[in-house]
Amino acid sequence: MYPNFKKGLAVGLAAGFTSAVLVFGLCYWASTLPAVSDVSLTWAFRPWWRSSNWMAALWAFAFVGVVLGLLAAFRPDLNGKK
């Protein structure tokens, strides 16, 4: 029986958390690169605890979590249970 909101919530949280960690890790990695000029992209991410890095991770969590959570919640069960 669908929509299965428990499955959607679990998938959404897992996918959102994973994407947030990856985005924040990318921001952290970019902040450690050496700046080769005054307009290097690395200055946009320094210092790594900057609020824009956290907001990018939050937006990734929200977008990926909501989209994949909804897809998982409204996917019909294919294992034959009725």
N, C-alpha and C positions, 0 to 999 in steps of 0.2 A: 504494500500500500504506500502510495506516495502523495504528497511530499514528505520526505523523511527529514525533519528538521534537525534531529540529533546527528545524523550522518553529515548533513550540510554544515552544521556548526563545527563538528570535529574536523572535517576536511578544510573548511574555511580558516579555522584557527591554525592548523598545521601549515597550510600553504601560505597564509599571510605571515606567520612568524618566520618561516623559511625565507620568504622574499624580503622581509624587513632586515633580517640578519645579513643577507647577501648585499642588499643596497647599502646598509651602514658599513659593512666590511669594505665595499668598494670606495665609499667616501673616506674611510679611515686610511685605506691603502693610497688613495690619491693625495691625501694630506701629507703622507710621508715622502712623496717624490721630491727630488730637489727642484727648486725653482730655477729655470734657466734664463728667465727674463722677468721684468716687472709686471708683465701681463700673463704669466703662466696660469694654466688652469688650476694648478695645485694651490694657489692662493685662495681660490674660491672655497676650498674645503678646510683651510687652516683656521683656527686650531680644530682638532678632530671632534671636540665636544661642542662645537658650534651648533646653535639651534637649527640651522638650515639642514644640517646632516640628519638630525633627529626627525625633522619634518619630512624629509625625503623618505626615510625609512617608514614613518607613519603612513604616508600616502601609498607607498608600495604595499604595506600591510593591508590597508583598507581596500585598495583596488583589487589586488589579487585575491584577498580573502573573501570579499563579497562576491566576485565573479565566480570563482571556483566553488565557493560554498553554495551559491544558488544552483550552479550546474549539478553539483552532487546531490542536493536536496531534491531536485525535480527529476533526477534520472530514475527511470523505473527499474525495479528489481528484476534481474534477469536470471535468478537462480531457481525459478519455478515455485517459489512460495506464493500462496494466495491468501 
